[in-house]
Amino acid sequence: MYGGGLKPGDPRRYLIEAIMGAVMADGVVKAEELEVLEHSLAEHEMFAGLSRDIHRALIEMAEESIAFAGGPMRRIPYMARGLPSRSHRLAAYAVAAEIVLSDSPIPEPAEATYLDLLKKWFLLGEHEAKTIFEAAKKRRGMNVVEDLTEAMQALMPSYLDCMALMASADGTVTMAERNALLGVLRSLGDMAVLSENELMDAINDAFRRVEGKDADREVVRIASQMKSPSDRYWAAVYMMILAAADGSDDWRQVWLLGSAQEALKLTEEDMDRAFASAKLFPIKHRKV
């Protein structure tokens, strides 16, 4: 699901930071917390293929980054920038919650603040955060994340349709927009197992599905498939990534996003947050 190996800018660097931030949040490093840390590194699929030496190096980098920022709380905005995809943010929150809850079902005040800030900066929905938190009490937070990620995978064709609609809404599809779609998919942990050709096939399939369709009606149809507020919110994020790639600096300037707001049942505040999140995605410019 998450892929092995370690490359420059690998999001697992920031996953480690989120974990170490939880360890350091209350200023006391406990044996139970280190046990969860070791278990996470050894057992969770997201760290597959990384050696113990890489684990140690990432932990040292995390400690240095957190210290340089002035503490775990101040480092969280940088973690959010390094973890733009939904699946990685869910995973980071889950392991951080398991760390915080490793020695007590009630977090220390500083630990509770740390988790609240993660939830805020990672733009997690109340329901999904609560579900992960409760599962983390039994050290099953990552099991919930895997279920959420599988559900998100099932919605990927719909998300791709949203992005294809955005790209084709003005009657043309630019190279930047195609690159944006590819960059988004490459940024999603659950899509890392697909080859370049498979990703491009998925993109081309989406363009074929929406070709010749009325964009407003298609947005309404797609929105009806989004059952949770988080799913609808991320549909807006993915659409806005395309708007940003096309040069827009305000979602209100894009007529289709106005239709999407209504169909997805999102407030203006939701849309502002979604646009801010969309601009965090590292769009990879590749030849298509």
C-alpha positions as protocol buffer text, in pm:
chain_id: "A"
residue {
  index: 1
  type: MET
  ca { x: 0 y: 0 z: 0 }
}
residue {
  index: 2
  type: TYR
  ca { x: 274 y: 247 z: 90 }
}
residue {
  index: 3
  type: GLY
  ca { x: 572 y: 105 z: -103 }
}
residue {
  index: 4
  type: GLY
  ca { x: 929 y: 38 z: 13 }
}
residue {
  index: 5
  type: GLY
  ca { x: 1262 y: 213 z: -26 }
}
residue {
  index: 6
  type: LEU
  ca { x: 1343 y: 571 z: 73 }
}
residue {
  index: 7
  type: LYS
  ca { x: 1367 y: 863 z: -169 }
}
residue {
  index: 8
  type: PRO
  ca { x: 1431 y: 1237 z: -122 }
}
residue {
  index: 9
  type: GLY
  ca { x: 1117 y: 1398 z: 16 }
}
residue {
  index: 10
  type: ASP
  ca { x: 979 y: 1061 z: 126 }
}
residue {
  index: 11
  type: PRO
  ca { x: 669 y: 1130 z: 340 }
}
residue {
  index: 12
  type: ARG
  ca { x: 784 y: 871 z: 593 }
}
residue {
  index: 13
  type: ARG
  ca { x: 1033 y: 1127 z: 718 }
}
residue {
  index: 14
  type: TYR
  ca { x: 735 y: 1332 z: 837 }
}
residue {
  index: 15
  type: LEU
  ca { x: 554 y: 1024 z: 964 }
}
residue {
  index: 16
  type: ILE
  ca { x: 853 y: 967 z: 1191 }
}
residue {
  index: 17
  type: GLU
  ca { x: 836 y: 1331 z: 1297 }
}
residue {
  index: 18
  type: ALA
  ca { x: 469 y: 1292 z: 1392 }
}
residue {
  index: 19
  type: ILE
  ca { x: 555 y: 983 z: 1596 }
}
residue {
  index: 20
  type: MET
  ca { x: 853 y: 1146 z: 1768 }
}
residue {
  index: 21
  type: GLY
  ca { x: 647 y: 1457 z: 1831 }
}
residue {
  index: 22
  type: ALA
  ca { x: 402 y: 1241 z: 2025 }
}
residue {
  index: 23
  type: VAL
  ca { x: 689 y: 1084 z: 2221 }
}
residue {
  index: 24
  type: MET
  ca { x: 828 y: 1429 z: 2307 }
}
residue {
  index: 25
  type: ALA
  ca { x: 497 y: 1614 z: 2356 }
}
residue {
  index: 26
  type: ASP
  ca { x: 486 y: 1606 z: 2737 }
}
residue {
  index: 27
  type: GLY
  ca { x: 863 y: 1631 z: 2785 }
}
residue {
  index: 28
  type: VAL
  ca { x: 891 y: 1279 z: 2926 }
}
residue {
  index: 29
  type: VAL
  ca { x: 999 y: 979 z: 2717 }
}
residue {
  index: 30
  type: LYS
  ca { x: 836 y: 665 z: 2855 }
}
residue {
  index: 31
  type: ALA
  ca { x: 929 y: 302 z: 2796 }
}
residue {
  index: 32
  type: GLU
  ca { x: 577 y: 225 z: 2672 }
}
residue {
  index: 33
  type: GLU
  ca { x: 607 y: 498 z: 2409 }
}
residue {
  index: 34
  type: LEU
  ca { x: 939 y: 363 z: 2285 }
}
residue {
  index: 35
  type: GLU
  ca { x: 783 y: 17 z: 2264 }
}
residue {
  index: 36
  type: VAL
  ca { x: 508 y: 149 z: 2034 }
}
residue {
  index: 37
  type: LEU
  ca { x: 771 y: 334 z: 1830 }
}
residue {
  index: 38
  type: GLU
  ca { x: 977 y: 17 z: 1782 }
}
residue {
  index: 39
  type: HIS
  ca { x: 668 y: -190 z: 1700 }
}
residue {
  index: 40
  type: SER
  ca { x: 549 y: 65 z: 1444 }
}
residue {
  index: 41
  type: LEU
  ca { x: 883 y: 74 z: 1266 }
}
residue {
  index: 42
  type: ALA
  ca { x: 917 y: -304 z: 1265 }
}
residue {
  index: 43
  type: GLU
  ca { x: 563 y: -411 z: 1184 }
}
residue {
  index: 44
  type: HIS
  ca { x: 369 y: -146 z: 996 }
}
residue {
  index: 45
  type: GLU
  ca { x: 358 y: -180 z: 620 }
}
residue {
  index: 46
  type: MET
  ca { x: 431 y: 187 z: 565 }
}
residue {
  index: 47
  type: PHE
  ca { x: 788 y: 135 z: 688 }
}
residue {
  index: 48
  type: ALA
  ca { x: 849 y: -183 z: 487 }
}
residue {
  index: 49
  type: GLY
  ca { x: 1187 y: -201 z: 317 }
}
residue {
  index: 50
  type: LEU
  ca { x: 1362 y: 43 z: 553 }
}
residue {
  index: 51
  type: SER
  ca { x: 1663 y: -86 z: 745 }
}
residue {
  index: 52
  type: ARG
  ca { x: 1734 y: -26 z: 1112 }
}
residue {
  index: 53
  type: ASP
  ca { x: 2006 y: 219 z: 1012 }
}
residue {
  index: 54
  type: ILE
  ca { x: 1751 y: 421 z: 814 }
}
residue {
  index: 55
  type: HIS
  ca { x: 1513 y: 406 z: 1110 }
}
residue {
  index: 56
  type: ARG
  ca { x: 1783 y: 552 z: 1338 }
}
residue {
  index: 57
  type: ALA
  ca { x: 1873 y: 819 z: 1084 }
}
residue {
  index: 58
  type: LEU
  ca { x: 1508 y: 924 z: 1045 }
}
residue {
  index: 59
  type: ILE
  ca { x: 1459 y: 938 z: 1422 }
}
residue {
  index: 60
  type: GLU
  ca { x: 1768 y: 1158 z: 1459 }
}
residue {
  index: 61
  type: MET
  ca { x: 1647 y: 1385 z: 1178 }
}
residue {
  index: 62
  type: ALA
  ca { x: 1305 y: 1409 z: 1343 }
}
residue {
  index: 63
  type: GLU
  ca { x: 1455 y: 1501 z: 1680 }
}
residue {
  index: 64
  type: GLU
  ca { x: 1674 y: 1768 z: 1520 }
}
residue {
  index: 65
  type: SER
  ca { x: 1386 y: 1913 z: 1316 }
}
residue {
  index: 66
  type: ILE
  ca { x: 1157 y: 1928 z: 1619 }
}
residue {
  index: 67
  type: ALA
  ca { x: 1427 y: 2090 z: 1833 }
}
residue {
  index: 68
  type: PHE
  ca { x: 1507 y: 2344 z: 1560 }
}
residue {
  index: 69
  type: ALA
  ca { x: 1137 y: 2438 z: 1531 }
}
residue {
  index: 70
  type: GLY
  ca { x: 1116 y: 2497 z: 1906 }
}
residue {
  index: 71
  type: GLY
  ca { x: 921 y: 2186 z: 2003 }
}
residue {
  index: 72
  type: PRO
  ca { x: 667 y: 1935 z: 1871 }
}
residue {
  index: 73
  type: MET
  ca { x: 374 y: 2177 z: 1859 }
}
residue {
  index: 74
  type: ARG
  ca { x: 562 y: 2428 z: 1644 }
}
residue {
  index: 75
  type: ARG
  ca { x: 681 y: 2160 z: 1407 }
}
residue {
  index: 76
  type: ILE
  ca { x: 329 y: 2037 z: 1318 }
}
residue {
  index: 77
  type: PRO
  ca { x: 268 y: 2287 z: 1031 }
}
residue {
  index: 78
  type: TYR
  ca { x: 584 y: 2156 z: 862 }
}
residue {
  index: 79
  type: MET
  ca { x: 465 y: 1798 z: 912 }
}
residue {
  index: 80
  type: ALA
  ca { x: 139 y: 1891 z: 740 }
}
residue {
  index: 81
  type: ARG
  ca { x: 330 y: 2032 z: 443 }
}
residue {
  index: 82
  type: GLY
  ca { x: 537 y: 1715 z: 421 }
}
residue {
  index: 83
  type: LEU
  ca { x: 228 y: 1493 z: 440 }
}
residue {
  index: 84
  type: PRO
  ca { x: -17 y: 1640 z: 186 }
}
residue {
  index: 85
  type: SER
  ca { x: -199 y: 1313 z: 113 }
}
residue {
  index: 86
  type: ARG
  ca { x: -494 y: 1194 z: 316 }
}
residue {
  index: 87
  type: SER
  ca { x: -371 y: 838 z: 374 }
}
residue {
  index: 88
  type: HIS
  ca { x: -36 y: 948 z: 515 }
}
residue {
  index: 89
  type: ARG
  ca { x: -200 y: 1202 z: 747 }
}
residue {
  index: 90
  type: LEU
  ca { x: -435 y: 935 z: 881 }
}
residue {
  index: 91
  type: ALA
  ca { x: -142 y: 701 z: 941 }
}
residue {
  index: 92
  type: ALA
  ca { x: 59 y: 971 z: 1119 }
}
residue {
  index: 93
  type: TYR
  ca { x: -232 y: 1055 z: 1347 }
}
residue {
  index: 94
  type: ALA
  ca { x: -298 y: 688 z: 1423 }
}
residue {
  index: 95
  type: VAL
  ca { x: 57 y: 609 z: 1534 }
}
residue {
  index: 96
  type: ALA
  ca { x: 81 y: 936 z: 1728 }
}
residue {
  index: 97
  type: ALA
  ca { x: -241 y: 844 z: 1911 }
}
residue {
  index: 98
  type: GLU
  ca { x: -104 y: 498 z: 1992 }
}
residue {
  index: 99
  type: ILE
  ca { x: 209 y: 661 z: 2134 }
}
residue {
  index: 100
  type: VAL
  ca { x: 8 y: 903 z: 2349 }
}
residue {
  index: 101
  type: LEU
  ca { x: -225 y: 631 z: 2476 }
}
residue {
  index: 102
  type: SER
  ca { x: 45 y: 369 z: 2535 }
}
residue {
  index: 103
  type: ASP
  ca { x: 66 y: 426 z: 2911 }
}
residue {
  index: 104
  type: SER
  ca { x: -279 y: 567 z: 2992 }
}
residue {
  index: 105
  type: PRO
  ca { x: -628 y: 584 z: 2835 }
}
residue {
  index: 106
  type: ILE
  ca { x: -631 y: 955 z: 2923 }
}
residue {
  index: 107
  type: PRO
  ca { x: -360 y: 1165 z: 2756 }
}
residue {
  index: 108
  type: GLU
  ca { x: -159 y: 1419 z: 2950 }
}
residue {
  index: 109
  type: PRO
  ca { x: -274 y: 1777 z: 2874 }
}
residue {
  index: 110
  type: ALA
  ca { x: 27 y: 1845 z: 2648 }
}
residue {
  index: 111
  type: GLU
  ca { x: -30 y: 1517 z: 2464 }
}
residue {
  index: 112
  type: ALA
  ca { x: -400 y: 1596 z: 2414 }
}
residue {
  index: 113
  type: THR
  ca { x: -303 y: 1937 z: 2275 }
}
residue {
  index: 114
  type: TYR
  ca { x: -55 y: 1772 z: 2039 }
}
residue {
  index: 115
  type: LEU
  ca { x: -322 y: 1538 z: 1901 }
}
residue {
  index: 116
  type: ASP
  ca { x: -570 y: 1824 z: 1867 }
}
residue {
  index: 117
  type: LEU
  ca { x: -316 y: 2023 z: 1667 }
}
residue {
  index: 118
  type: LEU
  ca { x: -242 y: 1724 z: 1446 }
}
residue {
  index: 119
  type: LYS
  ca { x: -614 y: 1686 z: 1380 }
}
residue {
  index: 120
  type: LYS
  ca { x: -644 y: 2055 z: 1297 }
}
residue {
  index: 121
  type: TRP
  ca { x: -340 y: 2083 z: 1069 }
}
residue {
  index: 122
  type: PHE
  ca { x: -399 y: 1744 z: 906 }
}
residue {
  index: 123
  type: LEU
  ca { x: -760 y: 1848 z: 832 }
}
residue {
  index: 124
  type: LEU
  ca { x: -904 y: 1527 z: 976 }
}
residue {
  index: 125
  type: GLY
  ca { x: -1278 y: 1482 z: 1010 }
}
residue {
  index: 126
  type: GLU
  ca { x: -1421 y: 1460 z: 1362 }
}
residue {
  index: 127
  type: HIS
  ca { x: -1566 y: 1113 z: 1304 }
}
residue {
  index: 128
  type: GLU
  ca { x: -1254 y: 960 z: 1150 }
}
residue {
  index: 129
  type: ALA
  ca { x: -1027 y: 1113 z: 1416 }
}
residue {
  index: 130
  type: LYS
  ca { x: -1250 y: 982 z: 1696 }
}
residue {
  index: 131
  type: THR
  ca { x: -1266 y: 637 z: 1536 }
}
residue {
  index: 132
  type: ILE
  ca { x: -888 y: 621 z: 1507 }
}
residue {
  index: 133
  type: PHE
  ca { x: -841 y: 749 z: 1863 }
}
residue {
  index: 134
  type: GLU
  ca { x: -1069 y: 482 z: 2010 }
}
residue {
  index: 135
  type: ALA
  ca { x: -896 y: 210 z: 1809 }
}
residue {
  index: 136
  type: ALA
  ca { x: -556 y: 342 z: 1920 }
}
residue {
  index: 137
  type: LYS
  ca { x: -648 y: 259 z: 2281 }
}
residue {
  index: 138
  type: LYS
  ca { x: -625 y: -106 z: 2173 }
}
residue {
  index: 139
  type: ARG
  ca { x: -326 y: -39 z: 1947 }
}
residue {
  index: 140
  type: ARG
  ca { x: -541 y: -94 z: 1643 }
}
residue {
  index: 141
  type: GLY
  ca { x: -528 y: 257 z: 1502 }
}
residue {
  index: 142
  type: MET
  ca { x: -350 y: 146 z: 1186 }
}
residue {
  index: 143
  type: ASN
  ca { x: -615 y: -121 z: 1125 }
}
residue {
  index: 144
  type: VAL
  ca { x: -873 y: 157 z: 1106 }
}
residue {
  index: 145
  type: VAL
  ca { x: -645 y: 357 z: 877 }
}
residue {
  index: 146
  type: GLU
  ca { x: -616 y: 59 z: 643 }
}
residue {
  index: 147
  type: ASP
  ca { x: -997 y: 30 z: 632 }
}
residue {
  index: 148
  type: LEU
  ca { x: -1030 y: 403 z: 562 }
}
residue {
  index: 149
  type: THR
  ca { x: -764 y: 382 z: 293 }
}
residue {
  index: 150
  type: GLU
  ca { x: -940 y: 90 z: 125 }
}
residue {
  index: 151
  type: ALA
  ca { x: -1263 y: 291 z: 123 }
}
residue {
  index: 152
  type: MET
  ca { x: -1072 y: 584 z: -23 }
}
residue {
  index: 153
  type: GLN
  ca { x: -928 y: 359 z: -293 }
}
residue {
  index: 154
  type: ALA
  ca { x: -1281 y: 256 z: -389 }
}
residue {
  index: 155
  type: LEU
  ca { x: -1363 y: 624 z: -439 }
}
residue {
  index: 156
  type: MET
  ca { x: -1053 y: 699 z: -648 }
}
residue {
  index: 157
  type: PRO
  ca { x: -1238 y: 672 z: -983 }
}
residue {
  index: 158
  type: SER
  ca { x: -1484 y: 932 z: -857 }
}
residue {
  index: 159
  type: TYR
  ca { x: -1203 y: 1157 z: -734 }
}
residue {
  index: 160
  type: LEU
  ca { x: -1033 y: 1121 z: -1072 }
}
residue {
  index: 161
  type: ASP
  ca { x: -1359 y: 1213 z: -1245 }
}
residue {
  index: 162
  type: CYS
  ca { x: -1373 y: 1531 z: -1035 }
}
residue {
  index: 163
  type: MET
  ca { x: -1021 y: 1623 z: -1142 }
}
residue {
  index: 164
  type: ALA
  ca { x: -1086 y: 1536 z: -1506 }
}
residue {
  index: 165
  type: LEU
  ca { x: -1394 y: 1761 z: -1499 }
}
residue {
  index: 166
  type: MET
  ca { x: -1183 y: 2046 z: -1363 }
}
residue {
  index: 167
  type: ALA
  ca { x: -915 y: 1992 z: -1625 }
}
residue {
  index: 168
  type: SER
  ca { x: -1160 y: 1986 z: -1914 }
}
residue {
  index: 169
  type: ALA
  ca { x: -1410 y: 2247 z: -1791 }
}
residue {
  index: 170
  type: ASP
  ca { x: -1266 y: 2519 z: -2014 }
}
residue {
  index: 171
  type: GLY
  ca { x: -1270 y: 2296 z: -2319 }
}
residue {
  index: 172
  type: THR
  ca { x: -896 y: 2223 z: -2322 }
}
residue {
  index: 173
  type: VAL
  ca { x: -662 y: 2004 z: -2120 }
}
residue {
  index: 174
  type: THR
  ca { x: -318 y: 2154 z: -2062 }
}
residue {
  index: 175
  type: MET
  ca { x: 8 y: 1972 z: -1998 }
}
residue {
  index: 176
  type: ALA
  ca { x: 20 y: 2129 z: -1652 }
}
residue {
  index: 177
  type: GLU
  ca { x: -322 y: 1981 z: -1572 }
}
residue {
  index: 178
  type: ARG
  ca { x: -223 y: 1633 z: -1687 }
}
residue {
  index: 179
  type: ASN
  ca { x: 98 y: 1664 z: -1486 }
}
residue {
  index: 180
  type: ALA
  ca { x: -108 y: 1775 z: -1187 }
}
residue {
  index: 181
  type: LEU
  ca { x: -322 y: 1462 z: -1206 }
}
residue {
  index: 182
  type: LEU
  ca { x: -13 y: 1245 z: -1226 }
}
residue {
  index: 183
  type: GLY
  ca { x: 150 y: 1435 z: -941 }
}
residue {
  index: 184
  type: VAL
  ca { x: -155 y: 1389 z: -718 }
}
residue {
  index: 185
  type: LEU
  ca { x: -165 y: 1015 z: -780 }
}
residue {
  index: 186
  type: ARG
  ca { x: 207 y: 985 z: -715 }
}
residue {
  index: 187
  type: SER
  ca { x: 158 y: 1172 z: -385 }
}
residue {
  index: 188
  type: LEU
  ca { x: -105 y: 926 z: -263 }
}
residue {
  index: 189
  type: GLY
  ca { x: 42 y: 642 z: -57 }
}
residue {
  index: 190
  type: ASP
  ca { x: -223 y: 395 z: -165 }
}
residue {
  index: 191
  type: MET
  ca { x: -141 y: 456 z: -533 }
}
residue {
  index: 192
  type: ALA
  ca { x: 234 y: 402 z: -497 }
}
residue {
  index: 193
  type: VAL
  ca { x: 210 y: 39 z: -607 }
}
residue {
  index: 194
  type: LEU
  ca { x: 93 y: 136 z: -956 }
}
residue {
  index: 195
  type: SER
  ca { x: 332 y: 184 z: -1245 }
}
residue {
  index: 196
  type: GLU
  ca { x: 357 y: 505 z: -1445 }
}
residue {
  index: 197
  type: ASN
  ca { x: 163 y: 346 z: -1731 }
}
residue {
  index: 198
  type: GLU
  ca { x: -111 y: 225 z: -1496 }
}
residue {
  index: 199
  type: LEU
  ca { x: -146 y: 572 z: -1349 }
}
residue {
  index: 200
  type: MET
  ca { x: -175 y: 727 z: -1693 }
}
residue {
  index: 201
  type: ASP
  ca { x: -434 y: 465 z: -1790 }
}
residue {
  index: 202
  type: ALA
  ca { x: -640 y: 564 z: -1484 }
}
residue {
  index: 203
  type: ILE
  ca { x: -614 y: 931 z: -1582 }
}
residue {
  index: 204
  type: ASN
  ca { x: -711 y: 867 z: -1942 }
}
residue {
  index: 205
  type: ASP
  ca { x: -1006 y: 651 z: -1829 }
}
residue {
  index: 206
  type: ALA
  ca { x: -1132 y: 942 z: -1619 }
}
residue {
  index: 207
  type: PHE
  ca { x: -1116 y: 1180 z: -1914 }
}
residue {
  index: 208
  type: ARG
  ca { x: -1313 y: 931 z: -2124 }
}
residue {
  index: 209
  type: ARG
  ca { x: -1581 y: 895 z: -1854 }
}
residue {
  index: 210
  type: VAL
  ca { x: -1651 y: 1268 z: -1836 }
}
residue {
  index: 211
  type: GLU
  ca { x: -1606 y: 1350 z: -2203 }
}
residue {
  index: 212
  type: GLY
  ca { x: -1909 y: 1532 z: -2342 }
}
residue {
  index: 213
  type: LYS
  ca { x: -2090 y: 1530 z: -2005 }
}
residue {
  index: 214
  type: ASP
  ca { x: -2250 y: 1836 z: -1844 }
}
residue {
  index: 215
  type: ALA
  ca { x: -2001 y: 1935 z: -1575 }
}
residue {
  index: 216
  type: ASP
  ca { x: -2259 y: 2065 z: -1324 }
}
residue {
  index: 217
  type: ARG
  ca { x: -2466 y: 1746 z: -1347 }
}
residue {
  index: 218
  type: GLU
  ca { x: -2156 y: 1529 z: -1321 }
}
residue {
  index: 219
  type: VAL
  ca { x: -2048 y: 1705 z: -1002 }
}
residue {
  index: 220
  type: VAL
  ca { x: -2390 y: 1639 z: -850 }
}
residue {
  index: 221
  type: ARG
  ca { x: -2372 y: 1273 z: -953 }
}
residue {
  index: 222
  type: ILE
  ca { x: -2023 y: 1228 z: -809 }
}
residue {
  index: 223
  type: ALA
  ca { x: -2114 y: 1410 z: -486 }
}
residue {
  index: 224
  type: SER
  ca { x: -2401 y: 1166 z: -431 }
}
residue {
  index: 225
  type: GLN
  ca { x: -2142 y: 886 z: -404 }
}
residue {
  index: 226
  type: MET
  ca { x: -1955 y: 1062 z: -123 }
}
residue {
  index: 227
  type: LYS
  ca { x: -2108 y: 941 z: 202 }
}
residue {
  index: 228
  type: SER
  ca { x: -1892 y: 1117 z: 461 }
}
residue {
  index: 229
  type: PRO
  ca { x: -1804 y: 1485 z: 508 }
}
residue {
  index: 230
  type: SER
  ca { x: -1434 y: 1393 z: 481 }
}
residue {
  index: 231
  type: ASP
  ca { x: -1488 y: 1222 z: 146 }
}
residue {
  index: 232
  type: ARG
  ca { x: -1671 y: 1528 z: 12 }
}
residue {
  index: 233
  type: TYR
  ca { x: -1408 y: 1762 z: 151 }
}
residue {
  index: 234
  type: TRP
  ca { x: -1127 y: 1572 z: -22 }
}
residue {
  index: 235
  type: ALA
  ca { x: -1319 y: 1571 z: -350 }
}
residue {
  index: 236
  type: ALA
  ca { x: -1302 y: 1951 z: -330 }
}
residue {
  index: 237
  type: VAL
  ca { x: -930 y: 1938 z: -246 }
}
residue {
  index: 238
  type: TYR
  ca { x: -853 y: 1727 z: -551 }
}
residue {
  index: 239
  type: MET
  ca { x: -1053 y: 1959 z: -776 }
}
residue {
  index: 240
  type: MET
  ca { x: -873 y: 2261 z: -633 }
}
residue {
  index: 241
  type: ILE
  ca { x: -533 y: 2109 z: -701 }
}
residue {
  index: 242
  type: LEU
  ca { x: -621 y: 2129 z: -1069 }
}
residue {
  index: 243
  type: ALA
  ca { x: -745 y: 2486 z: -1028 }
}
residue {
  index: 244
  type: ALA
  ca { x: -416 y: 2584 z: -861 }
}
residue {
  index: 245
  type: ALA
  ca { x: -217 y: 2408 z: -1136 }
}
residue {
  index: 246
  type: ASP
  ca { x: -408 y: 2616 z: -1389 }
}
residue {
  index: 247
  type: GLY
  ca { x: -304 y: 2938 z: -1214 }
}
residue {
  index: 248
  type: SER
  ca { x: -607 y: 3017 z: -996 }
}
residue {
  index: 249
  type: ASP
  ca { x: -533 y: 3182 z: -663 }
}
residue {
  index: 250
  type: ASP
  ca { x: -892 y: 3186 z: -534 }
}
residue {
  index: 251
  type: TRP
  ca { x: -1146 y: 2905 z: -568 }
}
residue {
  index: 252
  type: ARG
  ca { x: -1424 y: 3164 z: -601 }
}
residue {
  index: 253
  type: GLN
  ca { x: -1288 y: 3257 z: -943 }
}
residue {
  index: 254
  type: VAL
  ca { x: -1364 y: 2908 z: -1080 }
}
residue {
  index: 255
  type: TRP
  ca { x: -1730 y: 2856 z: -1172 }
}
residue {
  index: 256
  type: LEU
  ca { x: -1721 y: 2477 z: -1139 }
}
residue {
  index: 257
  type: LEU
  ca { x: -1594 y: 2501 z: -783 }
}
residue {
  index: 258
  type: GLY
  ca { x: -1903 y: 2707 z: -697 }
}
residue {
  index: 259
  type: SER
  ca { x: -2119 y: 2424 z: -826 }
}
residue {
  index: 260
  type: ALA
  ca { x: -1903 y: 2174 z: -638 }
}
residue {
  index: 261
  type: GLN
  ca { x: -1946 y: 2365 z: -311 }
}
residue {
  index: 262
  type: GLU
  ca { x: -2322 y: 2332 z: -336 }
}
residue {
  index: 263
  type: ALA
  ca { x: -2318 y: 1968 z: -449 }
}
residue {
  index: 264
  type: LEU
  ca { x: -2064 y: 1861 z: -187 }
}
residue {
  index: 265
  type: LYS
  ca { x: -2248 y: 2051 z: 89 }
}
residue {
  index: 266
  type: LEU
  ca { x: -1938 y: 2243 z: 201 }
}
residue {
  index: 267
  type: THR
  ca { x: -1923 y: 2581 z: 373 }
}
residue {
  index: 268
  type: GLU
  ca { x: -1708 y: 2871 z: 253 }
}
residue {
  index: 269
  type: GLU
  ca { x: -1474 y: 2798 z: 543 }
}
residue {
  index: 270
  type: ASP
  ca { x: -1449 y: 2436 z: 427 }
}
residue {
  index: 271
  type: MET
  ca { x: -1368 y: 2553 z: 75 }
}
residue {
  index: 272
  type: ASP
  ca { x: -1104 y: 2799 z: 199 }
}
residue {
  index: 273
  type: ARG
  ca { x: -937 y: 2524 z: 401 }
}
residue {
  index: 274
  type: ALA
  ca { x: -958 y: 2287 z: 106 }
}
residue {
  index: 275
  type: PHE
  ca { x: -788 y: 2539 z: -123 }
}
residue {
  index: 276
  type: ALA
  ca { x: -512 y: 2596 z: 133 }
}
residue {
  index: 277
  type: SER
  ca { x: -460 y: 2220 z: 156 }
}
residue {
  index: 278
  type: ALA
  ca { x: -464 y: 2182 z: -223 }
}
residue {
  index: 279
  type: LYS
  ca { x: -173 y: 2423 z: -254 }
}
residue {
  index: 280
  type: LEU
  ca { x: 38 y: 2197 z: -29 }
}
residue {
  index: 281
  type: PHE
  ca { x: 39 y: 1911 z: -278 }
}
residue {
  index: 282
  type: PRO
  ca { x: 381 y: 1861 z: -439 }
}
residue {
  index: 283
  type: ILE
  ca { x: 279 y: 1860 z: -806 }
}
residue {
  index: 284
  type: LYS
  ca { x: 539 y: 1660 z: -996 }
}
residue {
  index: 285
  type: HIS
  ca { x: 604 y: 1792 z: -1343 }
}
residue {
  index: 286
  type: ARG
  ca { x: 656 y: 1495 z: -1569 }
}
residue {
  index: 287
  type: LYS
  ca { x: 645 y: 1458 z: -1943 }
}
residue {
  index: 288
  type: VAL
  ca { x: 306 y: 1313 z: -2039 }
}
